């Protein structure tokens, strides 16, 4: 679909939704197409890219053992 600059300004949110759903959205100055609205690929945020090499990390919500707690508290 092709839109004029004026029409694109009026319907920008609809054009963004159309582009996100896979439609080709072109904006023209007069009759000459000048820009295209395309979605930006979203990358998934990943924690622990080395997990395969290092194994699983500690579970920080798991209670400490008595020995670990004693070390934290400085008990001998």
Secondary structure by P-SEA (a helix, b strand, c coil): ccccaaaaaacaaaaaaaaaabbbbbbbccccccbbbbbccccccccccccccccccccccccccaaaaaaaaccc
